[in-house]
């Protein structure tokens, strides 16, 4: 059964009106009946790396050539001298804080909307999270709320070096974790100016955007430490794994000492490193393809009501592990975000809610600066499209756009 839906308000590429079936969630035919592509992809270079590691026995060694080669390749890729591979991106954030000497009694600034593991990493080193709001246009950390937080909350500014005693470095805001999320770029030049002014150490989390550029520099190289994840869904995937990279020899040494318990207690395996090397070699090429696909999709969604892409004010090249969209159910018949996700997934699109954020965390676990209004809005309304489809042909990208517009159009019509 077909229904006629007027879409004059949607503009191109959808025309003035279209005929469309019932949504797939109601029994209609899915726009992408094949469903979303799987990840990681099967690829010859990874297969060859696995077979080579099997043939020479390096896959099962404590110490072999692959981790060292990966560390060297990551150092070259990020123009940074020191790299610490480790067991996960989540642990890498904790390790980065330990590399910088953050510990019990310190306070660490964190966006009110971020990956939950970053909050726990601060707690794991004995420090206290201080939550600040995010920018309204891209839901990443922004300089304006950060300055307010520092002006209001930095009870005892600490220095990067030269404190007269360990006690002087405790009970102050000492560090900042900055994440680039959902295709958004945090304005690192402005944030680092504030970090220098208030003498903050900076951990730059690029688990979602390896290879991104921000204001002419590789993401992850602005801060004192950068952090990578090699989790099973990530752009560089080894099932698990992560890395910390830094330009500071003392931070690198501190991290090495923490990880050594007679042997490396939090290692990346030789087998994981072996399969990451060929992926790293193709990262720039694939990031460019994902960026082109994301731009094509956002153009196609330009006039679709209820869906607004995130906007970057920082200059650079974003990378899309997740493509973030703002959801406005008020213009879509009052339907909830959960309803939209269910309908879009039924159409064959891999889309989900974003993070839950930290706005509801209590004062026993953190300190909150301001009302975190945008962080709350992000937690309640953010949609994220998973990246594997962004490597598919243009025709598939267009069908993803059609599927999302199809749901929006049906709800506008029914509302």
C-alpha positions, 0 to 999 in steps of 0.5 A: 500500500502506498501513500502520497506525501508532499515534500515541497519543504524538503527541496532537492533531491526529493522534489515536490512530492513522492510516492512512498510505501509504508515504513519498513517498521510497519511492514513496508520494504526496507530502503536498504534490504541488505542492511548495513555493511559489517566491520571490520572488512575482509581485506587481503593486506590484513589476511597477508599480515596474519599469515606472515605472523603465523608463518614466522611465529611472531604472533605468539611472542612476548616481544616481536617486530610488529609492536615496535614497527607499529609504534614507529609508524604511529610516531611518524604519522603523528610527528611525535617521538614517543608512543606507548601501545597498550591494551585499550583506548579506555585504558590509554586515557588513564595511562595518559593521565598517569604519564602526566602525573595526575593523581589523588586530589587533582581535578581534571576538566571534562566535557559534560558530553563525552565517552563514559570511559573518560570520566572513569579514567579520571576516577581511576587515577584518584582525581576528580572530574570537573564537568563543563558544557559543550558548544551548541553547534557541534557538541564538542568542548568549546573555549567559552564555557571552558574559560568560565569554568577556569575563571570560576573554579580554578581554586589553586592554579598549578604549574606544569613544572617548578612547583615547590612541593607535591602538596602545591600540585594537589587540590587544583584543576591540573588537566583537561581531556579534550575529545573530538566526537561524531565528526566534530572538531574541538577548537584546539588552538583556542583551547591550548591558549587557555591551557597555557594561560591556566597552566593545564596539562592536556590529554587529546582523545582522538579515538574517534578521529585518527588522522583528522587535522585541526588548524593545520596540525594532526589531531592528537598532537596539540595536547601533551598526550594524544590517545588512540583506540583500536577497538573492534568498531574503530577505524583502526581495528584490532578487536582491542588495543590502544596507544598513547603518544607524546612529545615529552620524554618524562611523560613517556618514561612515567608511563613505561614505569607504570606499565612494567610489573616484571613485564608489560602489564597492559600490552598490545599483542604482536598479532594486534599490531600486525593487523593494524599496520596495513590499516594504518597505511590506508587510513588517509585514503579511507578517511578521505573517502569517508569525508566525501561520503559524509559531505554527500550525505549531509548535502542530501539531508540538508532540507530534511526536517528534524535532522541537523548535522554538527557544524565545525568552527575549527578549520581542518579535516574531520574524520567520521567514526560516527556521523553526528546529527541533532534530532528534533522530534517536535517537527517530526510529529512529536516522535521520540529519538528512540522511535526514529532510531527503530524506524531507521534501523528497520530501513537498513541504516546503522544509526543509534543514540549518542552517549548518555553524558554526565549531566546527571552525575552527582556531586560525590563523583564530580564537580559541575560548572554551570547547568550543562544545558547543551550537554543535556541536549546532546545526551537526549537528542544526538543521533550517530550514524556508524562509519562502515557505510561511508566506504560504500558506493555513492548510490548506497550513500544516497539510499541512506539519505533516502531512508532517513528522509523517508522516515522524516517525511512519513512522520511530518505527514502523520503529524 
